[in-house]
Amino acid sequence: MRIISRPLSKHTGVEILDIDLKSITNETVINELNNFFSEYSVVVIRNQNLNPNEFYNSAQIFGKTFNQHNKKFALKENNLVHYISNKDKFEDGKTYIPGAGYHTDHSNDVNPPKATILHAKMLPSSGGDTQFVNMHLVYKALPTGLKNKIKNLEALHVYQSSHSKRKLMSLRNMKNKQPEVTHPLVRIHPENKKTCLYINPIRIEKIINLSTKETIELLDELMLYVRKPENEYRHKWKDGDFVIWDNRILMHKANGDYNMDEDRYLYRIMIQNEL
């Protein structure tokens, strides 16, 4: 089986055409898909039509399933598969936009997931893109003085940073509330060995040995580089897209710039970091 692929930007993202994930058992093809993931960080497999269990089985191509933190969004058909929807509301009635604001998934875990996978089931007629930022390129672009400043720093990650403008669904009354964890601001990708900036303003409560003011100022300074468009691949969703991305080298954000009367509904699963 020959895989037909097309790069989606100069540095991040590859599109895979003409394969059916339900029928893949060939180890050579599985290894090739994982090599695409390691090289391009975002793999987009078009034109899939998967039910929750088929989606779960297809995700196993890329590794073992990671238990997501908030079981509120688990599907009845398979509780390791969650959904993303624009129809959920906060307690105050405001619409919850999953994935809003630049972040990396579940960084408040001791061993965050290496990958997140979404499968598009219903999409609005326009908008709702996902922006992926290559944090290796962001790190390379930092001035030498800033690199030296952050090279030995660690950040405390919590479920919901008190400094974050984006609010998350509450974990109140949930048994799996996550502990506070620390991660370095600079990490080496375990597979491709690229040096990456690792931050998450939605989860970082403080940078160790810095004051609150210094923490916020440093994160704001680093985010200026994250927002540079030259480091980004912007994904425009199509029906049936199966998209996997690498949380160890990317930040991402979802856009709520669409008609909220229309449905945006995707399956989500995460993959363990086994290294």
C-alpha positions, 0 to 999 in steps of 0.5 A, a space after each residue: 500500500 502506497 501512502 500519498 502525502 502532501 506537506 501542509 506548510 514549510 515546517 509543520 503538517 502533512 496531509 494523507 490521502 486515499 487510506 481507510 483507517 478502519 482497514 489498516 493492519 500492515 505494519 509497514 504502513 503503521 510505521 510510515 504513519 508514525 514516521 510522518 507524525 515524528 517528522 511533521 508533528 501534525 498528520 491530517 488523514 482525510 475523508 474518514 467516517 469512524 464511529 467511536 469504537 472505530 476511532 478508538 481502534 484507529 488511534 491505537 496506530 499511534 500508541 496507547 490511550 491516555 486517560 483524559 482528565 475531565 470525564 464530563 465529555 466521555 462518550 457512552 459508547 467508549 469512555 476513553 473517547 471524548 467529544 468536543 462541542 460548541 453546545 456545552 455551557 458554563 454554569 453562568 450560561 456562557 458558551 464553552 469553546 474547547 481549546 480557546 487560547 494557545 496551550 498544550 494539552 494536559 500539561 498539568 499531568 506528571 506525564 502529559 500526553 504525547 499526542 491529541 487526535 480529533 475526528 471531525 463529525 459536524 462542522 460549521 459552514 466557515 471558521 473554527 480553524 485550529 492554529 498549531 505553533 511549532 515550539 522548536 521554531 519559537 525556541 530557535 527565534 528567541 534572543 540568546 539572552 532570553 534563552 539563557 534566562 529560561 534554560 534552567 527554569 521550571 514552571 508549576 502547572 495546575 488545572 486552571 491558572 489563576 492568571 489565565 483569561 481562558 476559563 476551563 470546565 470545573 473539575 469540582 466533585 470529580 475523583 481524578 482531580 490532578 495534582 500540581 506538577 512542575 515541568 522545565 520551560 525548555 525540553 528536548 523532544 524525545 524522538 527527534 531531539 529538537 529543543 522546544 519551548 514548553 509553556 502553557 499560560 492556561 495552566 502555569 500558576 508560577 515559574 519557580 523562584 520568580 514572583 507572580 509579577 515576574 512570572 506573568 511578565 516572562 510568559 507575556 514576553 515568550 508569548 510574543 514569539 508564540 504568536 508570530 505567524 511564520 511559526 504556525 500551521 493553520 488547519 482549516 477543517 473538512 468533514 471526516 478529518 482525522 488530525 493527530 498532533 504532537 503536544 511535545 513540540 506544539 502549542 495550539 488554539 481553536 477559534 470560536 469565530 463561527 456561527 454558534 447556531 451551527 454545530 461543531 462536534 468532534 471526537 477526541 482521544 489522547 495518546 500516552 507519552 511512553 518515552 
